[in-house]
Amino acid sequence: MKRDGAKKIFKAADILCGASSQLITAIDAIEDASEKRAFRRKFAELMGNIERDFVYDICVKYPEYAEEKPT
């Protein structure tokens, strides 16, 4: 993978995580507490998977790109 490809993936992952506030707002509007917890758990798994499967894996495979990753 070239550095530009890694940068694009990092940027897309950052955008996804930034857009997640809309999803959290929607989840918080759920009235049933157990349903809200279930969706929050799924949301946390999703964010963790994005971080692990895209950002972390690239940084491990291409450590020279690690400085490009979003904070």
C-alpha positions in Angstrom: 0.0 0.0 0.0 1.2 3.5 -0.8 1.2 6.3 1.7 -1.6 8.1 -0.1 -3.8 5.0 0.2 -3.1 4.8 3.9 -3.9 8.5 4.3 -7.2 8.1 2.5 -8.2 5.1 4.7 -7.2 7.1 7.8 -9.2 10.1 6.7 -12.3 8.0 5.9 -12.0 6.2 9.3 -11.7 9.6 11.0 -14.8 10.9 9.1 -16.8 7.8 10.1 -15.9 8.3 13.8 -16.8 12.0 13.6 -20.1 11.3 12.0 -20.9 8.8 14.8 -22.2 11.6 17.0 -25.4 11.5 14.9 -25.8 7.8 15.6 -25.2 8.3 19.3 -27.9 11.0 19.4 -30.3 8.6 17.7 -29.4 5.8 20.2 -29.8 8.2 23.1 -33.3 8.9 22.0 -34.3 5.3 22.5 -36.6 5.1 25.5 -36.2 1.5 26.5 -33.1 1.3 28.7 -32.1 -2.3 27.7 -32.6 -1.6 24.0 -30.5 1.6 24.4 -27.7 -0.4 26.1 -27.8 -3.1 23.4 -27.4 -0.4 20.7 -24.6 1.4 22.6 -22.8 -1.9 22.9 -23.1 -2.5 19.1 -22.0 1.1 18.5 -18.9 0.6 20.7 -18.1 -2.6 18.9 -18.4 -0.9 15.5 -16.1 2.0 16.5 -13.6 -0.5 17.9 -13.7 -2.5 14.7 -13.1 0.5 12.6 -10.1 1.5 14.7 -8.7 -2.0 14.9 -9.5 -3.2 11.3 -8.4 -0.1 9.5 -6.2 2.1 11.5 -4.3 -0.3 13.8 -3.8 -3.0 11.2 -2.3 -0.5 8.7 0.0 0.9 11.5 1.2 -2.6 12.3 1.8 -3.6 8.7 3.2 -0.2 7.7 4.8 1.4 10.7 6.2 4.2 8.6 2.6 5.4 8.0 1.8 5.6 11.7 2.4 9.3 11.9 -0.4 9.9 9.4 -3.1 8.2 11.5 -5.9 10.3 13.0 -5.7 11.0 16.7 
